[in-house]
Amino acid sequence: MRWLRRLLGGSRQVQHDPARQEALLSDLRHRFGAGAQVRFAEQADTVTRLLDGDDGLVVAARVIREFADAAHRELLAQADELYRHTGRRLMVDRRNYRPLWREAGPQLRWPLLALPCGFHPYAQVAGAVTVVGTRAPRLVRMTDPSPLLKHVFEVLDLTAAGWEYGRVRADVDAAALANRLISTARQIRAAMDDPPRLPPPARELMRRNNNIDVYDPASHRVVSAINLGAEMRPALLA
């Protein structure tokens, strides 16, 4: 990655430790996730503390990118499978997944909980998203943040589409991920000199004012609600 060699703070070159980055990635893949005997919120907080320094920031960005790429590949595979069985061709546009889910939601499997990249959305991804957001000023000095910002919005798009069209129940951990994604999108855009136009799914969600029930994953009872439009408008339009 060329951006790892860019200069920061004048002429000082970024010093990265590829071996440490790979060790961090391996630790993230094997220590965290659905199999860990720790609540997702605690896992995400531990991931955030673990990914310190520039190497941690690089790894956090890589986690988000790999997760978004894996979700896209999974949906492409599902679209191909449906075409083979039904002859129905579905468009999979990672800039806006909402039309796909509106058209074929009941026939699609929400991909975020079991991707082969080994990252869980409520554990490693939630922690990585927080790292990227809190260190957004450093991020924009290290690289063009636009591709990563697109991935943040992409994961938010898939999260919301799952709730609306994929029969995915919003629980406390899913709502926490959505809030982290919104906050990080705000922080990255605030750190950019010229933030890009908001993507179509974000603009569509901000035009809405729907309350979505949020469930306790342990007791399966409604404990709160989340209104994505109300959360996103002040964060992204300020």
Secondary structure, 3 states (H helix, E strand, C coil): CHHHHCEECCCEECCCCHHHHHHHHHHHHHHCCCCCCCCHHHHHHHHHHHCCHHHHHHHHHHHHHHHHHHHHHHHHHHHHHHHHHHCCCCCCCCCCCHHHHHHHHHHCCCCCCCCCCCCCHHHHHHHHHHHHHHCHHHHHHHCCCHHHHHHHHHHHHHHHHHHHHCCCCCEHHHHHHHHHHHHHHHHHHHHCCCCCCCCHHHHHHHCCCCCEEEECCCCCCEEEEECHHHHHHHHHCC
